[in-house]
């Protein structure tokens, strides 16, 4: 075991009518989230979450949600499935940087308010470098291998691995190759990461007027492993499934030690994890963007495609490589179910204040009421 400081909440005992007393803990140290005394490598996926409301309402909202979760005994400390919670604001760090002292005060208040609710599980703040103890700050990005938490006793967590991007009207549909997503995860894990959440893992649809942002399309597919209809997007879904299997096979070694890094060539290296109990896992990386190479590790030769990582859960057998896709590719075909549809297209120019149809008002419009009719968009300009 790696010697490290850790945040350990007091055991919580919940008496449930007609059932046995439940004893459980969720904590963390520098290596990983600890569930009932055992470090775990965790993978998860996002569907979506709401944006926050002003501070006064935020406390009431958070308290309400937590009380509902407690009433249903959903926290791990109650025998439920929830092992951590996110402090209200998402990616507030850049906003705090812009507004200065008031933002810092709000961050501190939000963290203290959340921790004070006594859920018994760790709280996280995404993209919040100054997250106050005991809250864990986490990374949101396409790549997070170089991220470090703001304290040595906090685990390295990636709460948004962006599997694609938003679709904008008039723009190309963004995609991200399965190989690149897999490589980003392997680099993060080999550098000591222990938690990865995909944003998005399941795409969705913004129905009606719920699209979140200017020119954002109603499709929130996000090139996710599961598309907005819930269908597997191959080969991305299958390739990540195989990656997760390889990482879980390596878990005992990954959570027990920091890696020993050894050069295997000018652009190649090995990250080796060994536990005192004998578990061993190795990540063999080829960072050359042009050429595949052969490397020797443990007196055995391994072929590494360009810009890829191979995972050896026993330090001997390569069970996965980020650039080699074993999952079957698939192509969806839309089949008409009836002949009753009629499609039309329109080209519209963005309006200006000089348009004859423009409405001028001295004061702020209440935008929801203004569009409470059959219009599709409100173009709102101020002077």
N, C-alpha and C positions, 0 to 999 in steps of 0.2 A: 504494500500500500504506500502511496506517496504521502509523505508528511506534509500536512497543510492545515491552515486554519479553516474552520467551517462555521456556518450559521446553523445552529440546531434548535428548532423550536421545542418547547416543552410538550411532552406527550399529552394528547387530549383524549379523554375518555368520555364516550357518549353512551348513556343508558337508553336503550330502545325498548319500549313496552313490548313484552312478549318475546324479546330476543336477547341474546347474550350481549354482554358489554363489548364494545368495539374499541380496540387500541390500535392506532396507526400514526405514522409520522411521515411527513414530506419535508426534506431539508435540502441543503446543497453544500458542496465544498468546491475547491478550485477545479475539480475534475468533471463533476456532473451533478445532475439532480439526484438526490438520494431518496428512494421510496422504501419505507419500512426497513431502513438500514442497508439497502443495497443500491450501489451506483448503477444508473441505467443510461444507455444510449437511446435517445428518443427521436422519433420521426413523426411528423404530423402534417396536416394540410388544412388550408383556409377555405372557407366558403365566403364569408364576408362579415363585417361588423359595422355598427352605427357610429357616426361621428358624435362628439360630445356636445353638451349644452352648456350654458353659462354656469359659473362656479356655484351659485346658490342652489340651482336645480341639480347640478352634478352630484353633490353630496346626497341629496334626497334620492336621486336616480340610482346611484351606486349602492346605497344602503338598502334600497328596495330589492335590487337584483340579488345582492348577497343574502338578504333575509329569505328570499324565495328559494335560493340554492340550499340554504341551511334547513329550511322547512322540509325540503325533499331529501335531506341527508345526502347531498351530492358531492360534498368535499371528501377527499381521501381520508381525512381524519375522522370522518363519520362513517367510513366504509364505502364511500361513493367513488366515482371515476375522476373527479376534478383534482388534478395534482398541482396546478398553479393558476394564477390569475393575472390579467394585465391591468395596470393602473390606468384607469379612464382614458386620458389623452393618448392618442397614437401619433408618434413622430412629432412630439411637441418641441424637441430640441432645437430645430432650426427657427421655430417661432420665438422661443425663449431668447435665442441669440440676437434676434432682431429687436426685441422690445426691452431687453436688459433686465434690470433689477425686479420689476413687477413680474416678469416671466419666471425668474429664479424663485421668487417668493411663492408663486403659484405652484411650481414644481414641488417645492418642499411641502406645501400644504396638501397637495394631492397625494403624495406618498404617505404622509403621516395619517391622513384620513383613511386611506385604503388599508394600511397595516393595522390601524386601530380597530378595524371591523372584526378582527380575530378569526380569520378563516382557517388558520392552522396550516396553510400552504404558502409557498413563496409567491411574492408579487414581482412582476417584471415591468420595465418601461422600455419601449422600443425607441431606438435612435435618440437616447437621452443620456449623454455622456456623464452628466452630473447627478444621475439617479441616487438619491440619499439611501444610506443603509437602513434596513437590510434589503432594499429593493435592488434587483439585478438589472443592469442596463444591457441591452441586446442590440444586434445588428440587423438592419434591413437594407438589402442591396442585391445586385446580380452576383457579386463575389464578396465573401466575408472572411477569407482565410487569414487575412492580416489583422482582423479585429481583435482587440483585447478588452476585457471588462475593466471597470474603473477600480477594482480592488483584487488583490491576488487570491482572495478566498472565495471569489465568485466564479461560477462556471462560464465557459465560452458558449454563448447561445446565439442562434441565427433564427429570428422570428419571421422574416420574410425573405425567402429565396424566390425571386421573381421568375416564374416559368415562362413568361411572355410579357405582354404589355397591353395597354388600352388600345381599342380600335377607335379611330377617329373618322368621322364622315369625310369622304374625299381622300383619305390616306390609304396607304398600303396596310394590309392586315399583318401586324407584327407576329413573328415566330421566333422561337429559340430552339436550336437543335437539342435533341435528347442527349447527345454526346457532351455538349457544353454544360448542361444542367448537371449531369452525372459527374463530370470533372470538377465542377465547382464544389459539389458536396464532398467528394473524395479529398480535395485539397483542404477543405475546412476540417474534416475529421482527422486527417493526418497531422494537422497543426494543433490538435488538442480540443477541437470542438466536440460537443456531446449532445447538441439538440439542434435539429433542423426542421423548420416548418415551411412548407411550400405555399407561396402566394402567387397564383392560385393553384390548388390541387384539383378542385372541381369548379369549372367555369359556370357562368350563370347568364341571366338575361335581365336587363333593366326594363321592366315593363312600363308602359305609359310614359310618364314624364319623370321617371326616377333616375335617368342617366346622370351620373355625378360629375359634371364639368362641361366646359364649353366644347362643342363639337364631338363629345364622346358618344359613340354609337350605342344603340340599345343592346347590342350583343356584348356581354362581358365574358366572352369565351376564354380570353387570355392565353390561348395556346396551352391550356392546362392539360395534365395527364388524363383527366376526365373532362370531356367537353361540356358545353352548356346544356346538352341533353342528357348528360350522365353516362355517355358512352366512352369506353376506353379509347384514347388517342394513341394508336400504335405508330411507331415503336416506342414512343416516349413512356407510356404507362408501363409496358413490360420491361423496358430497360431500367427504369427506376426501381421497379419491383426486384429485379435481379441485384441491383446495387444494394438495396436494403437488406437482402438476404446475406450478402457478403459481409456487410457491416455488422449485422447481428451475430454472425458466426465469429466475429472478431471481438465482440463486446467485452469478454472477460479480460483480455489483455488491454484493450483501449482504456478502460476505466481504472486500471490498476497502476499505470505508470505513465510518465512522460516519455515521449519518443526519443530514441537515439538516432540522430541523423548522420548518414554516411554518404559520401560522394561515390557515385558509380561511374562517373564520366563527366565531361565538361558541362553537360546540361541534364544530367541524370543524378538521382539520389534515392536513398532508401530511408524511410521512416519506420523504425522498428520499436514495437511495444512489447515488453516482457514483464510478466508478473512474477512475484516470489513463488507462486504455486506452480509455475512452469508454463502458463499460457503464453503464447507468442503470436503476434500478428505483424505483418509487414505491408507497407505501401511502397511500391516501386514506381517512381515517377520519371517520365521523359518529357522535359520541357522544351525540347527542340520542336519548332513549329513547322519544319520542313521534312525531316528525315526520321524514319523508324530506325531503331537501334537494337542490338543485342547487348545485354548486360549480364554480368556474373554476380550472383548473390548466393551465399551459402554453398559455393562450389557447383552451382547449377546455373545454366544459361536460360535467360528469359527474353522473349521478343516483346519489345515495347513499341507500339505504333507511335507516330509523332503526336505530341501534345496530349499525352494520356497517362493514366495511372492504373496499375494492376494491383489488386488486393489479394494477399495471401493470408488467410485466416489462421494458418498453422505455421507460417513462415516458410512453407515449402511449396504448396500447391496454389497456383494462380487460378482463382475461381471466377474472377471478374476483371474486365478491363473497360475503362470508360469509353474508349473509342470503338470497341468491338460490340456491335449490337446483335444479340442472339434472339431478341424478341421479333416476332413476325410483324412485318409492316402491313398496314391495311389502308384501304381507301374507301371512304363512305360514298354511297350513291343515293341521291334523293329520288324517291319514287312517288309520282303523283297518286293521290288516293281518290281524287274525283276531278271532274272537269268544271267545277263551279267557281274556280278562282279567276279573277281578272286583274292583271297587273298594269300599272301605269307609272310613268316616271315624270319628274318635273325638274327643271333647272331654275333655281332661284338665286338672285343676287342679294348680297348682304345690303340691307337698307342703310340710309344715311339720314342725318337730321334734316336734310333739305327735301326729303321725299314728301309728296303731297299727302300721303296717308299717315305721316308721322303725327303723333299726339304730343303736345307740349304741356307740361304741368310745372308750376312753381312749387316745389316740394317733393318729397319722396313718395313714390308709388308703392302700394302694398302689392307685391308682384303676383302672389297666388290669386288674389281677387281679380286682378287685371286680366289674367289668363283663364278665368273660370268660364270658358266658352269653347268654341271648336277650333281655336288657333293651335298651331303646333309649337311655335316659339315666340318668346318675347325678346326683342332686341332693345336693350335698355342702355341709354347713353346719358351721361351727365356733363354739365359744363360748369 
